[in-house]
Amino acid sequence: MLAPLSLQSASVLWGRLGLASLALVTLLIACGDDPTPTPQPATPTPTSAPVTPIPATPTATPAPASQPWQAFPSTIDGYTRLVEQDPAGLESMIDENIAALNEVIEKDASASDAYVKRGAARVILYAYTSALRTDAETLLEQALEDFTKAIDLDPSNASAYIGRGEAYDQWRQMDRAFRDYEAAIRLLDGTLSRYPQNADALASRAYAHSGMDEYDKVLQDLDAAIEVDSGNPWTLISRSLAHSWKGEIAAAIRDLDTAIRLDPDSATAYNARGSHYMELGELTRALQDFDKAIGLNPNFRWAYGNRGSLHHVLGNYDSAIQDYSRAISIRPYSVVYRNRGNAYHSKGEYDLAIQDYDVAIDRFPQYPQPYVERGDAYFMKDEYERAIEDYDAAIGLDGNSAYSYYSRGWAYLSQGNMSNARADFNKALELGHDGDEIEDALAALKSLAENG
């Protein structure tokens, strides 16, 4: 028994998370006051859970080279290349930037932009490494303090509000996050009333709207930004993310087509487009894009993870495991462990599958699906009590999962617990599980009851 295949895309935080993925990266690259003749930088950020940062904003104007935090890449593209090519190097570089910003703030405690940049660096580090660091919660607390200090020093700094909103968003304090996004939008409304052709301010407001899941407004602002500057591939990637969130996959692909024409060496754009082709079932095109992304960057772990998922769908389990393992060797992340566990499960290698599910659960215990999948693996090993424990955990996290009840019903039936099995099968049917499968399960229950 195996849960319905639901391989998670490890490509790029498509949708809400993707649009947020570089908010704080842009703040690190260029943070400024109210953009008069000089554009206000745009603003998305990397996040947690099963996924990783991907750029989705226009390139902002870098700060003067004399500023010490400019060891960080000076463009969105530079940041993206670093994430793709050297994920461990990104963590080291952010640590170095935080140390440099500490020195700046020690010399000038009124440098509001330095607080914004340091807060941005801390949230990026939290989002990117929270599963691996013991100081993850402290990073968020310090980031909130930095953004609050920046706002105290300069209440007109929209970037500080967006950054703090993203920090609250990471902590799932959504009421506070929304208040900050709304404050940023009000400030950017003022900027755009004076400078309606400011593409970066339009993009910044789009990201603030994305924080509030206002995707029609996101698209309006990004449409306007692209009219002003049609040659920026990151604005197009940003819009593709918004289209993706709304389920407009064909429109997302069109934007990525254009982004690739503008930057034919963008492994990120190929990887993203491949994930969309995969959604549409155009597997040959998807494979071509993943191969292209890996050819452009042999260390692009997200492309390996996605190509592994594609091989898995095609039943090429050994190839899938090879790609998942390559992604993990570059830098581990939770989603790829879960997906590799499913590939091992599909091969009948249940002990290896359980090892990978253990890692996925340890890193993100709030998600029910890995518990279900590990429960299925225990079921296949005839370890019904452990399977039931995992199904219990999954149901505790999501009491509306018909499959979890269905699976637990079979585990109870295998133990000879007829009453619990019947109750779970009936509950699964109530929640919408396939009627034919429930009918078969109840028939098996009846037969076992009659024949012992």
C-alpha positions in Angstrom: 0.0 0.0 0.0 1.3 3.5 -0.9 -0.4 6.8 -0.5 -1.5 8.4 -3.7 1.7 9.8 -5.3 2.0 13.4 -4.4 5.7 14.3 -5.1 6.3 17.8 -3.9 8.0 20.2 -6.3 11.3 21.3 -5.0 11.8 23.8 -7.8 11.2 27.2 -6.4 8.7 28.4 -3.9 6.0 28.8 -6.5 3.0 30.9 -5.5 3.0 32.9 -2.3 6.4 31.6 -1.1 8.0 32.3 -4.5 6.8 35.8 -4.6 8.2 36.3 -1.1 11.5 34.6 -1.8 13.6 37.6 -2.6 11.9 40.4 -0.6 14.7 40.5 1.9 17.4 39.6 -0.7 16.5 42.8 -2.5 16.8 44.7 0.8 20.3 43.4 1.2 21.2 44.4 -2.3 19.9 47.9 -2.1 17.8 49.5 0.6 16.8 53.1 0.4 14.4 55.7 1.7 11.4 57.0 -0.2 12.4 56.6 -3.8 12.4 60.0 -5.4 14.5 60.1 -8.6 16.2 56.9 -7.3 13.9 53.8 -7.5 12.8 52.1 -4.3 14.1 48.5 -4.3 11.7 45.7 -4.9 11.1 43.1 -2.1 10.6 39.3 -1.9 12.4 36.6 0.5 13.4 32.9 0.9 11.3 30.8 3.1 11.1 27.5 5.0 9.5 24.2 4.8 9.9 22.0 1.9 11.4 24.3 -0.4 14.2 27.1 -1.1 14.8 30.7 -2.2 14.3 31.7 -5.8 14.6 35.1 -7.3 11.5 36.9 -8.4 12.1 40.6 -8.5 13.7 43.3 -10.7 17.3 44.0 -10.2 17.8 46.9 -7.8 20.5 49.5 -7.8 23.4 48.4 -5.7 24.6 50.6 -2.9 28.1 52.2 -3.2 30.9 49.7 -3.3 32.5 51.2 -0.3 29.7 49.9 2.0 30.9 46.7 3.7 27.8 44.7 3.1 28.4 44.8 -0.6 30.3 41.5 -0.2 26.8 40.2 -0.8 26.0 39.8 -4.6 25.0 43.2 -6.0 22.2 42.0 -8.2 19.3 39.6 -8.0 21.0 37.5 -10.7 24.2 37.4 -8.7 22.3 36.1 -5.6 20.5 33.5 -7.7 23.7 32.2 -9.2 25.1 31.9 -5.7 22.1 30.0 -4.4 22.2 27.6 -7.4 26.0 27.0 -7.5 27.1 27.2 -3.9 24.3 26.9 -1.3 26.8 26.4 1.5 28.6 29.5 0.3 25.4 31.5 0.6 25.1 30.8 4.3 28.7 31.7 4.9 28.3 34.9 2.9 25.2 36.0 4.9 27.0 35.3 8.1 29.8 37.6 6.9 27.4 40.3 5.9 25.8 40.2 9.3 29.2 40.6 10.9 30.0 43.6 8.6 26.6 45.2 9.3 27.3 44.8 13.0 30.4 47.0 12.5 28.4 49.6 10.5 25.8 49.9 13.2 28.4 50.1 16.0 29.8 53.1 14.2 26.5 54.8 13.3 23.5 53.6 15.3 21.2 55.8 13.2 21.9 54.0 10.0 18.4 52.8 9.3 19.3 51.0 6.1 21.9 48.9 7.9 19.2 47.7 10.3 17.0 46.8 7.4 19.8 44.9 5.7 20.8 43.1 8.9 17.2 42.1 9.5 16.9 40.9 5.9 20.0 38.8 6.3 18.7 37.2 9.5 15.4 36.3 8.0 17.1 34.9 4.9 19.3 32.8 7.1 16.4 31.6 9.2 14.4 30.7 6.1 17.3 29.0 4.4 18.9 27.1 7.3 16.3 26.9 10.1 16.2 23.1 10.0 20.0 23.0 10.5 20.7 25.7 13.0 20.2 25.7 16.8 19.8 29.5 16.8 16.9 29.7 14.3 14.4 31.3 16.6 16.9 33.8 17.9 17.6 34.9 14.3 13.9 35.8 13.8 13.7 37.6 17.1 16.8 39.6 16.2 15.4 40.3 12.7 12.2 41.7 14.2 14.2 44.0 16.5 16.2 45.2 13.5 13.2 46.1 11.4 11.5 47.8 14.3 14.6 49.9 14.9 14.7 50.9 11.3 11.1 51.9 11.4 11.7 53.9 14.6 14.5 55.7 12.8 12.6 56.2 9.6 8.8 55.6 9.6 8.7 56.2 5.9 10.9 53.2 5.0 8.5 50.9 3.1 11.3 48.3 2.9 11.5 48.0 6.6 7.8 47.3 6.9 7.9 44.7 4.1 10.9 43.1 5.8 9.2 43.0 9.2 6.0 41.6 7.6 8.0 38.8 6.1 9.6 38.1 9.5 6.2 37.9 11.1 5.0 35.8 8.2 7.8 33.3 8.8 6.6 33.1 12.4 2.9 32.7 11.2 1.9 35.9 13.1 -0.3 36.9 10.3 -2.2 39.7 11.9 1.0 41.6 12.5 2.4 40.6 9.1 -0.7 42.0 7.4 -0.5 45.3 9.3 3.1 45.8 8.1 2.2 44.9 4.5 -0.6 47.4 4.7 1.7 50.1 6.0 4.2 49.4 3.2 1.4 49.6 0.6 0.3 53.0 1.9 3.9 54.3 1.7 4.3 52.9 -1.8 1.0 54.4 -2.9 2.4 57.8 -1.9 5.6 57.1 -3.8 3.7 56.0 -6.9 1.4 59.0 -6.8 4.5 61.1 -7.4 6.5 58.7 -9.6 4.0 56.4 -11.4 6.7 55.0 -13.7 8.9 53.7 -10.9 9.2 50.1 -11.8 10.9 49.1 -8.6 8.3 50.7 -6.4 5.6 48.9 -8.5 7.3 45.6 -7.9 7.8 46.3 -4.2 4.1 47.0 -3.8 3.3 43.8 -5.7 5.3 41.8 -3.2 3.5 43.6 -0.3 0.2 42.6 -1.9 1.5 39.0 -2.3 2.0 38.9 1.5 -1.7 39.5 1.8 -2.6 37.0 -0.9 -4.0 39.7 -3.1 -2.9 38.2 -6.4 -5.0 40.3 -8.7 -3.3 43.4 -7.3 0.1 41.7 -7.6 -0.5 41.1 -11.3 -1.7 44.7 -11.8 1.5 46.1 -10.3 3.7 43.6 -12.1 2.0 44.3 -15.4 2.6 48.0 -14.9 6.3 47.4 -13.9 6.8 45.3 -17.1 5.3 48.1 -19.2 7.9 50.4 -17.7 10.8 48.0 -18.0 10.1 45.1 -20.3 13.7 43.9 -20.4 14.0 42.7 -16.8 13.7 38.9 -16.6 13.2 38.9 -12.8 10.0 40.9 -13.1 8.7 38.4 -15.6 9.7 35.5 -13.3 7.8 37.4 -10.5 4.7 37.6 -12.7 5.0 33.9 -13.6 4.9 33.2 -9.9 1.7 35.2 -9.5 0.1 33.5 -12.5 1.1 30.1 -11.1 -0.5 30.8 -7.7 -3.8 31.6 -9.6 -3.5 28.4 -11.5 -2.7 30.2 -14.8 0.0 27.8 -15.8 0.0 28.7 -19.5 0.5 32.4 -18.7 3.3 31.5 -16.2 5.0 29.5 -19.0 4.7 32.5 -21.4 6.4 34.8 -18.9 9.2 32.2 -18.4 9.6 31.9 -22.2 10.3 35.6 -22.4 12.6 35.5 -19.4 14.6 32.8 -21.0 14.9 34.8 -24.3 16.2 37.7 -22.2 18.6 35.5 -20.2 19.2 32.2 -22.0 21.7 31.2 -19.3 19.1 31.3 -16.5 19.0 27.8 -14.9 16.3 29.1 -12.6 14.0 30.0 -15.4 14.5 26.6 -17.1 13.9 24.8 -13.9 10.8 26.7 -13.1 9.4 26.2 -16.6 10.1 22.5 -16.4 8.1 22.3 -13.2 5.2 23.9 -15.0 5.4 21.5 -18.0 5.4 18.7 -15.5 2.2 20.0 -14.0 0.6 20.0 -17.4 1.8 16.4 -18.1 4.2 17.6 -20.8 6.9 15.3 -19.5 9.3 15.4 -22.5 9.4 19.2 -22.4 9.8 19.1 -18.6 12.8 16.7 -18.9 14.4 18.9 -21.5 14.2 21.9 -19.3 15.5 20.1 -16.2 18.4 18.7 -18.3 19.1 22.2 -19.6 19.0 23.7 -16.1 21.5 21.1 -14.9 23.7 21.6 -18.0 23.9 25.3 -17.2 24.6 24.6 -13.5 25.7 21.1 -12.5 25.3 22.0 -8.8 21.6 23.1 -9.1 20.0 20.9 -6.4 16.5 22.0 -7.1 16.7 20.9 -10.7 18.0 17.5 -9.6 15.1 17.2 -7.2 12.6 18.1 -9.9 14.1 15.8 -12.4 14.1 13.0 -9.8 10.3 13.6 -9.4 9.9 13.4 -13.1 11.8 10.1 -13.3 9.6 8.8 -10.3 6.4 9.6 -12.2 7.8 7.7 -15.2 8.6 4.7 -13.0 12.3 5.1 -13.4 12.9 4.7 -9.7 16.7 4.1 -9.8 17.1 7.3 -11.8 14.9 9.2 -9.4 16.9 8.0 -6.4 20.1 9.0 -8.2 18.8 12.5 -8.8 17.4 12.9 -5.3 20.7 11.7 -3.8 22.6 14.1 -5.9 20.4 17.0 -4.6 20.9 15.9 -1.0 24.7 15.6 -1.5 24.7 19.3 -2.6 22.7 20.4 0.4 20.0 18.4 2.2 16.4 19.6 2.3 13.3 18.0 3.7 11.2 17.6 0.5 13.8 15.6 -1.3 14.1 13.2 1.6 10.4 12.6 1.5 10.4 12.1 -2.3 13.4 9.7 -2.1 11.5 7.8 0.6 8.6 7.4 -1.8 10.9 6.2 -4.5 12.4 3.6 -2.2 8.9 2.6 -1.1 7.9 2.1 -4.8 10.9 -0.2 -5.2 9.9 -2.2 -2.1 12.9 -1.0 -0.1 10.9 -0.1 3.0 13.7 0.2 5.5 15.5 2.8 3.3 12.1 4.6 2.8 11.6 4.8 6.5 15.0 6.3 7.1 14.2 9.1 4.7 10.7 9.6 6.1 12.3 9.9 9.6 14.4 12.8 8.3 11.5 14.6 6.7 9.4 14.2 9.9 12.2 15.3 12.1 12.7 18.5 10.2 9.0 19.4 9.6 6.9 17.5 12.1 3.9 19.7 11.4 3.1 18.1 8.0 0.9 15.0 8.0 1.9 13.4 4.7 5.2 11.9 5.7 3.6 10.3 8.7 1.1 8.6 6.3 3.8 7.5 4.0 6.0 6.1 6.8 2.9 4.4 8.2 2.4 2.7 4.8 6.0 1.5 4.9 5.5 0.0 8.3 2.3 -1.6 7.1 4.2 -3.2 4.3 6.6 -4.6 6.9 3.7 -6.0 8.9 4.5 -3.6 11.7 0.9 -2.7 12.2 1.2 -1.0 15.6 3.8 1.4 14.4 1.8 2.0 11.3 -1.2 2.9 13.4 0.9 5.3 15.5 1.9 7.1 12.3 -1.7 7.2 11.0 -2.8 8.6 14.4 -0.2 11.3 14.1 -1.3 12.2 10.6 -5.0 12.3 11.6 -4.1 14.5 14.6 -2.5 17.0 12.2 -5.3 16.7 9.5 -8.5 15.1 10.7 -10.0 15.4 7.2 -7.7 13.1 5.4 -9.8 10.2 4.1 -6.7 8.3 3.1 -5.3 8.3 6.6 -8.5 6.8 8.0 -8.6 4.3 5.1 -5.0 3.2 5.8 -5.5 3.0 9.5 -8.6 0.9 8.9 -6.5 -1.7 7.0 -3.9 -1.7 9.8 -6.7 -2.4 12.4 -8.1 -5.1 10.1 -4.7 -6.7 9.8 -4.6 -6.8 13.6 -8.0 -8.4 13.7 -9.6 -5.3 15.3 -12.9 -5.4 13.3 -14.8 -2.6 15.1 -12.0 0.0 14.7 -11.4 -1.1 11.1 -15.1 -0.7 10.3 -15.3 2.7 12.0 -12.2 3.9 10.0 -13.5 2.6 6.7 -16.8 4.3 7.2 -15.1 7.6 8.2 -12.9 7.4 5.1 -16.1 7.0 3.0 -17.7 10.0 4.7 -14.7 12.1 3.9 -14.8 11.2 0.2 -12.5 8.2 -0.2 -13.1 6.1 -3.3 -16.3 4.1 -2.8 -15.1 1.0 -4.7 -12.1 0.8 -2.5 -14.2 1.1 0.7 -16.6 -1.5 -0.7 -13.6 -3.9 -1.2 -12.3 -3.1 2.3 -15.6 -3.8 4.0 -15.9 -7.0 2.0 -12.5 -8.1 3.2 -13.6 -7.2 6.8 -16.8 -9.3 6.4 -14.9 -12.3 5.0 -12.4 -12.2 7.8 -15.1 -11.9 10.4 -17.0 -14.9 9.0 -13.9 -17.1 8.4 -11.7 -16.1 11.2 
